Amino acid sequence: MLFFLISCLSFLLLYKSLALKSILSCLNEMILFTALFWRELTGLFVQLRSGSHCSTSTQSRISSAMSFKKKILSKVENVEEDVNFSILDLPELALECILEKLPPAGLCTMAGVCTSLRDRCRSDHLWEKHMKKKWGRVVGHAAFREWKWFIASRKDSGASGGGQSKGWIASLSCVWPVSWLKLKMDSSSSKPRNRLPVDSIMSWYLSLESSKFWFPAQVYNRENGHVGFMLSCYDAELSYDCCTDTFHARYPPHGQRTMVEEKGVKWERLRAPPVDTPAHELYISDCLNDLRPGDHIEIQWRRSKENPYGWWYGVVGHLESCEGNEHLCRCHNSDTVKLEFNHYTPGSRWRQTTLNRKHHWEEGNEADGFYGGVRKLHNKEEIAVWKRLWPTEVLE
């Protein structure tokens, strides 16, 4: 009950114009209701035990309860006349705890109350939690670098003014009430100091939400699960659509092919790039000597020298000279590593390939494509994602 009362008090402090009068009034009603409830419940229990109906004692209890209510109301009215309480009068720790519990929309609302709350609600440490919770899985180091370049160009061009901020408000209005987004960032602001700092985490969060910032990430099973890209993951530029809670992907062009775009990409098909190697560069493998049959891997593959690499899921298999007995297996002593892609039918030229542990670089040809660097998967969640994406039918 104490936790319930504290939660209600925090809510009322934030959304009832920060005035104690309405808070005390509601609090009074809750206290009165609780007291009356337990009084009557006790009385009913006694009646049930004695087998009696409504009696004089019951009426006296009700009269006593009404008198109790009048006393409380009288005391509250006296307090209301003497006290004018603000949320800023709370202890520093209590105020900080309240702000930490607010969602992004609530922080935006509070930032419009006054200068003191505006500065508090824009602080990076409050927005780091929201940034990590929503964007941590899809925004990585590459996206952070892009963001730094993005804000540097905005500073140089003076784009940190009202035009950009208006765009944010227009984009976010479909999911957040416009009143939540009036952060004094628009061009009508007469004081530049009121504008949201362009290099703040709050600014980065709102830029991602507003679809104004395209960031690099990787997409599983690109082009709506095109059969030629099953169990692969390719680099793309992503833009968030807050109205549908999905993403718009742009895949870089290669060879004679134009840029490919895909809409409606869901969160579960995205990840932050696990390595910093660009899509057109070979990843230097550091796990070849550790590979054993049964290990899960990702390997770079591209159709031709002009194409970017994608990451393809596979497992390490047993060599033909090995019977597959775990206790007798000596595959790890061989310089040759066999990789299997079991989502392809047996006999398919895409079913398996071999690499040299000691001298592996890029291997392949124009007919079968080119195999690049290898990553050994240690994270169970990474492996689980690939298994969830497994095709319903074996591929040719």
C-alpha positions as CSV (number, residue, x, y, z in Angstrom):
1,M,0.0,0.0,0.0
2,L,2.9,2.4,0.8
3,F,4.4,1.7,-2.6
4,F,1.1,2.4,-4.3
5,L,0.7,5.7,-2.5
6,I,4.3,6.8,-3.4
7,S,3.7,5.8,-7.1
8,C,0.5,7.8,-7.2
9,L,2.2,10.8,-5.6
10,S,5.0,10.8,-8.1
11,F,2.5,10.6,-11.0
12,L,0.4,13.5,-9.7
13,L,3.4,15.6,-9.0
14,L,4.3,15.4,-12.7
15,Y,1.0,15.7,-14.4
16,K,-1.3,17.8,-12.2
17,S,0.5,21.2,-12.8
18,L,2.9,20.5,-10.0
19,A,0.5,21.9,-7.4
20,L,0.0,20.4,-4.0
21,K,-3.7,21.3,-3.8
22,S,-4.9,18.6,-6.3
23,I,-2.3,16.1,-5.0
24,L,-3.4,16.4,-1.4
25,S,-7.1,16.3,-2.4
26,C,-6.6,13.0,-4.2
27,L,-4.3,11.6,-1.5
28,N,-7.0,12.5,1.1
29,E,-9.6,10.5,-0.9
30,M,-7.3,7.5,-1.1
31,I,-6.5,7.5,2.6
32,L,-10.2,7.9,3.5
33,F,-11.2,5.2,1.1
34,T,-8.6,2.8,2.5
35,A,-9.6,3.6,6.1
36,L,-13.4,3.2,5.4
37,F,-12.8,0.0,3.4
38,W,-10.9,-1.7,6.3
39,R,-13.4,-0.5,8.9
40,E,-16.3,-1.8,7.0
41,L,-14.6,-5.1,6.1
42,T,-13.8,-5.7,9.8
43,G,-17.4,-4.9,10.7
44,L,-18.8,-7.3,8.1
45,F,-16.5,-10.0,9.2
46,V,-17.8,-9.6,12.8
47,Q,-21.4,-9.7,11.6
48,L,-20.8,-12.8,9.6
49,R,-19.2,-14.5,12.6
50,S,-22.2,-13.5,14.9
51,G,-24.8,-14.2,12.3
52,S,-26.4,-10.8,12.7
53,H,-27.6,-8.2,10.1
54,C,-27.2,-4.5,10.0
55,S,-27.4,-3.2,13.6
56,T,-27.0,-0.1,15.6
57,S,-23.3,-0.8,16.1
58,T,-22.9,-0.8,12.2
59,Q,-24.6,2.6,12.0
60,S,-22.4,4.0,14.7
61,R,-19.3,2.8,12.8
62,I,-20.5,4.6,9.6
63,S,-21.1,7.8,11.6
64,S,-17.7,7.5,13.1
65,A,-16.2,7.0,9.6
66,M,-18.0,10.1,8.3
67,S,-16.7,12.1,11.2
68,F,-13.2,10.8,10.5
69,K,-13.5,12.0,6.9
70,K,-14.5,15.5,8.0
71,K,-11.5,15.7,10.3
72,I,-9.2,14.7,7.5
73,L,-10.7,17.2,5.1
74,S,-10.4,20.0,7.6
75,K,-6.7,19.2,8.2
76,V,-6.0,19.0,4.5
77,E,-7.7,22.3,3.8
78,N,-5.6,24.0,6.4
79,V,-2.4,22.6,4.9
80,E,-3.5,23.7,1.4
81,E,-3.9,27.3,2.6
82,D,-0.4,27.4,4.0
83,V,1.7,25.4,1.5
84,N,2.6,26.0,-2.2
85,F,4.8,23.0,-3.1
86,S,6.8,22.5,-6.4
87,I,8.5,19.4,-7.8
88,L,11.7,21.4,-7.7
89,D,11.4,21.5,-3.9
90,L,11.9,17.7,-3.8
91,P,15.3,16.4,-2.6
92,E,17.8,16.1,-5.4
93,L,17.9,12.3,-5.2
94,A,14.1,12.0,-5.2
95,L,13.8,14.2,-8.3
96,E,16.5,12.3,-10.0
97,C,14.8,9.0,-9.4
98,I,11.5,10.4,-10.8
99,L,13.2,11.6,-14.0
100,E,15.0,8.2,-14.4
101,K,11.6,6.5,-14.5
102,L,10.2,8.6,-17.2
103,P,10.0,7.3,-20.8
104,P,11.4,9.5,-23.7
105,A,8.0,11.2,-24.2
106,G,7.8,12.0,-20.5
107,L,11.3,13.6,-20.5
108,C,10.3,15.7,-23.6
109,T,7.2,16.9,-21.7
110,M,9.1,17.8,-18.5
111,A,11.8,19.6,-20.6
112,G,9.1,22.1,-21.6
113,V,8.1,23.0,-18.0
114,C,11.0,25.3,-17.0
115,T,14.6,26.1,-17.6
116,S,15.8,24.0,-14.7
117,L,13.9,20.9,-15.7
118,R,14.8,21.4,-19.4
119,D,18.5,21.2,-18.6
120,R,18.0,18.1,-16.4
121,C,15.8,16.3,-18.9
122,R,18.3,16.8,-21.7
123,S,21.2,15.3,-19.8
124,D,23.1,12.5,-21.4
125,H,23.0,10.1,-18.5
126,L,19.2,10.0,-18.6
127,W,19.1,9.3,-22.4
128,E,21.9,6.7,-22.4
129,K,19.5,4.2,-20.9
130,H,16.8,4.8,-23.5
131,M,19.4,4.8,-26.3
132,K,20.7,1.4,-25.2
133,K,17.3,-0.1,-24.6
134,K,15.8,0.7,-28.0
135,W,18.8,1.1,-30.3
136,G,21.6,-0.8,-28.7
137,R,21.2,-4.0,-30.7
138,V,21.1,-2.3,-34.2
139,V,23.3,0.8,-33.7
140,G,27.0,0.1,-33.4
141,H,30.4,1.8,-33.8
142,A,29.9,2.4,-37.5
143,A,26.6,4.2,-36.8
144,F,28.3,6.3,-34.1
145,R,31.0,7.4,-36.5
146,E,28.4,8.3,-39.1
147,W,26.6,10.3,-36.4
148,K,29.7,12.2,-35.5
149,W,30.2,13.1,-39.2
150,F,26.6,14.0,-39.5
151,I,26.6,16.5,-36.6
152,A,29.9,18.0,-37.8
153,S,28.4,18.7,-41.2
154,R,25.3,20.2,-39.5
155,K,27.5,22.5,-37.4
156,D,29.5,23.6,-40.4
157,S,26.4,24.3,-42.5
158,G,24.5,25.9,-39.6
159,A,21.8,23.2,-40.0
160,S,21.3,22.9,-36.2
161,G,18.7,25.6,-36.2
162,G,14.9,25.5,-36.5
163,G,14.4,23.8,-39.9
164,Q,15.8,20.5,-38.8
165,S,14.0,20.6,-35.5
166,K,10.7,21.2,-37.2
167,G,11.3,18.2,-39.3
168,W,11.8,16.1,-36.2
169,I,8.5,17.3,-34.8
170,A,6.6,16.6,-38.0
171,S,8.0,13.1,-38.3
172,L,7.4,12.1,-34.6
173,S,4.0,13.6,-34.4
174,C,2.4,10.4,-35.7
175,V,3.4,8.5,-32.5
176,W,4.1,11.3,-30.0
177,P,1.7,14.2,-29.3
178,V,3.2,17.4,-30.7
179,S,2.9,19.0,-27.2
180,W,5.5,16.5,-26.1
181,L,8.0,17.6,-28.7
182,K,7.9,21.4,-28.1
183,L,11.4,21.5,-26.8
184,K,12.1,25.1,-27.9
185,M,14.0,23.8,-30.9
186,D,12.0,25.5,-33.6
187,S,12.9,28.6,-35.5
188,S,10.6,30.8,-33.4
189,S,12.9,30.4,-30.4
190,S,14.4,33.8,-29.6
191,K,17.2,32.4,-27.4
192,P,19.8,30.1,-29.1
193,R,20.6,28.7,-25.7
194,N,17.2,27.0,-25.6
195,R,17.9,24.9,-28.6
196,L,18.7,21.2,-28.1
197,P,22.5,20.6,-28.3
198,V,23.2,18.9,-31.6
199,D,25.8,16.6,-30.1
200,S,23.7,15.4,-27.2
201,I,22.5,11.8,-26.8
202,M,18.9,13.1,-26.8
203,S,19.5,14.8,-30.2
204,W,20.9,11.5,-31.5
205,Y,17.9,9.6,-30.2
206,L,15.4,12.0,-31.8
207,S,17.3,12.0,-35.1
208,L,17.0,8.2,-35.3
209,E,13.3,8.4,-34.3
210,S,12.6,11.0,-36.9
211,S,14.1,9.1,-39.9
212,K,16.3,12.1,-40.7
213,F,19.5,10.2,-40.0
214,W,20.4,7.1,-42.1
215,F,22.7,4.8,-40.2
216,P,24.8,1.7,-41.3
217,A,23.7,-1.7,-40.0
218,Q,23.2,-5.2,-41.4
219,V,20.1,-6.9,-42.6
220,Y,19.4,-10.7,-42.5
221,N,17.8,-12.4,-45.5
222,R,17.8,-9.2,-47.6
223,E,15.2,-8.2,-50.1
224,N,12.3,-9.8,-48.2
225,G,14.0,-13.2,-47.9
226,H,15.0,-13.5,-51.6
227,V,16.1,-17.2,-52.1
228,G,19.5,-16.1,-53.2
229,F,20.2,-14.4,-49.9
230,M,18.8,-16.9,-47.4
231,L,20.9,-17.2,-44.2
232,S,23.1,-14.3,-45.1
233,C,23.5,-10.8,-43.7
234,Y,24.4,-7.8,-45.8
235,D,25.4,-4.2,-45.1
236,A,22.8,-1.5,-45.7
237,E,21.8,2.0,-44.8
238,L,18.7,2.1,-42.5
239,S,16.1,4.7,-41.8
240,Y,13.5,4.2,-39.1
241,D,9.8,4.7,-39.8
242,C,8.2,5.5,-36.4
243,C,4.6,5.2,-37.8
244,T,5.1,1.5,-38.7
245,D,8.0,0.6,-36.3
246,T,9.9,-0.8,-39.2
247,F,12.9,0.3,-41.3
248,H,13.7,1.4,-44.9
249,A,16.9,-0.3,-46.2
250,R,19.1,0.9,-49.0
251,Y,21.7,-1.7,-50.2
252,P,24.8,-0.3,-51.9
253,P,25.0,-0.8,-55.7
254,H,27.6,-3.2,-57.1
255,G,28.7,-3.9,-60.7
256,Q,26.0,-2.9,-63.2
257,R,23.3,-3.3,-60.6
258,T,21.5,-0.2,-59.3
259,M,20.8,0.5,-55.6
260,V,18.2,-1.8,-54.2
261,E,15.7,-0.6,-51.6
262,E,13.5,-2.5,-49.3
263,K,10.7,-1.2,-47.0
264,G,9.1,-2.7,-44.0
265,V,12.3,-4.3,-42.6
266,K,11.5,-5.5,-39.0
267,W,13.7,-5.2,-36.0
268,E,14.4,-9.0,-35.8
269,R,16.1,-8.8,-39.2
270,L,18.7,-6.2,-38.1
271,R,21.9,-6.2,-36.2
272,A,24.9,-3.9,-35.7
273,P,27.9,-4.9,-37.7
274,P,29.9,-7.4,-35.6
275,V,33.2,-6.2,-37.0
276,D,34.5,-2.9,-38.4
277,T,35.6,-4.4,-41.8
278,P,33.8,-2.6,-44.7
279,A,31.7,-4.7,-47.1
280,H,34.3,-4.5,-49.9
281,E,37.3,-5.5,-47.8
282,L,38.5,-8.9,-46.7
283,Y,38.1,-9.7,-43.0
284,I,41.3,-11.1,-41.6
285,S,40.4,-14.4,-39.9
286,D,41.8,-15.1,-36.5
287,C,40.0,-18.3,-35.6
288,L,41.1,-20.8,-38.3
289,N,43.4,-22.8,-36.0
290,D,40.7,-23.1,-33.4
291,L,37.9,-24.5,-35.7
292,R,36.5,-27.9,-34.8
293,P,33.7,-30.0,-36.4
294,G,30.4,-28.7,-35.0
295,D,31.5,-25.1,-34.6
296,H,29.2,-22.4,-35.9
297,I,30.7,-19.8,-38.2
298,E,30.0,-16.9,-40.5
299,I,32.0,-16.5,-43.7
300,Q,32.3,-13.7,-46.1
301,W,31.1,-14.5,-49.6
302,R,30.6,-12.4,-52.8
303,R,29.4,-13.4,-56.2
304,S,32.1,-11.5,-58.1
305,K,35.0,-9.2,-57.4
306,E,32.8,-6.2,-58.0
307,N,30.2,-7.2,-55.4
308,P,30.4,-6.4,-51.7
309,Y,30.8,-9.3,-49.2
310,G,27.9,-10.6,-47.2
311,W,28.2,-12.8,-44.1
312,W,26.9,-16.4,-44.6
313,Y,26.0,-18.8,-41.8
314,G,27.5,-22.3,-41.8
315,V,29.1,-25.0,-39.6
316,V,32.4,-26.8,-39.5
317,G,32.0,-30.4,-40.8
318,H,34.1,-33.5,-40.8
319,L,36.5,-34.3,-43.6
320,E,35.9,-37.2,-45.9
321,S,38.8,-39.1,-44.2
322,C,37.0,-38.9,-40.9
323,E,34.1,-41.2,-40.0
324,G,32.6,-38.5,-37.8
325,N,33.4,-40.3,-34.5
326,E,34.0,-37.5,-31.9
327,H,36.5,-39.6,-30.0
328,L,38.5,-40.6,-33.1
329,C,38.2,-37.4,-35.0
330,R,41.5,-35.8,-36.1
331,C,40.1,-33.1,-38.4
332,H,41.5,-30.4,-36.2
333,N,45.0,-31.6,-37.0
334,S,44.5,-31.2,-40.7
335,D,45.4,-28.0,-42.6
336,T,42.1,-28.3,-44.4
337,V,38.8,-27.1,-42.9
338,K,35.5,-28.2,-44.3
339,L,32.6,-25.7,-44.1
340,E,29.0,-26.9,-44.6
341,F,25.9,-24.9,-45.5
342,N,23.2,-27.4,-44.6
343,H,20.3,-25.3,-45.8
344,Y,21.2,-26.3,-49.3
345,T,20.3,-29.8,-50.6
346,P,23.0,-32.5,-50.7
347,G,24.8,-32.4,-54.0
348,S,24.4,-28.6,-54.5
349,R,27.5,-26.8,-55.3
350,W,26.7,-24.3,-52.5
351,R,26.4,-27.1,-49.9
352,Q,30.1,-27.1,-48.8
353,T,33.6,-25.7,-49.4
354,T,37.1,-26.2,-48.0
355,L,39.7,-23.7,-46.7
356,N,43.3,-23.9,-45.9
357,R,44.0,-23.1,-42.2
358,K,47.5,-21.7,-42.8
359,H,47.3,-20.0,-46.1
360,H,43.6,-18.9,-46.4
361,W,43.1,-15.6,-48.1
362,E,40.2,-15.1,-50.6
363,E,39.4,-18.4,-52.3
364,G,37.0,-19.1,-55.2
365,N,36.2,-18.3,-58.8
366,E,33.7,-16.5,-61.0
367,A,31.5,-19.6,-61.2
368,D,31.2,-20.4,-57.5
369,G,31.9,-17.0,-56.0
370,F,34.6,-15.9,-53.6
371,Y,35.0,-17.0,-50.0
372,G,36.6,-14.5,-47.6
373,G,37.2,-14.1,-43.9
374,V,35.7,-16.4,-41.2
375,R,34.2,-15.6,-37.8
376,K,33.7,-18.2,-35.2
377,L,30.4,-17.7,-33.3
378,H,30.7,-18.0,-29.6
379,N,27.6,-16.1,-28.6
380,K,24.6,-18.3,-28.2
381,E,22.2,-15.5,-29.1
382,E,23.9,-15.0,-32.5
383,I,23.5,-18.7,-33.3
384,A,19.9,-18.6,-32.1
385,V,19.1,-15.8,-34.5
386,W,20.5,-17.7,-37.5
387,K,18.4,-20.8,-36.5
388,R,15.3,-18.7,-36.2
389,L,15.9,-17.5,-39.8
390,W,16.3,-21.1,-41.1
391,P,14.3,-21.5,-44.4
392,T,11.2,-23.7,-44.3
393,E,12.4,-25.7,-47.3
394,V,15.8,-27.0,-48.3
395,L,17.3,-24.8,-51.1
396,E,18.7,-26.1,-54.4
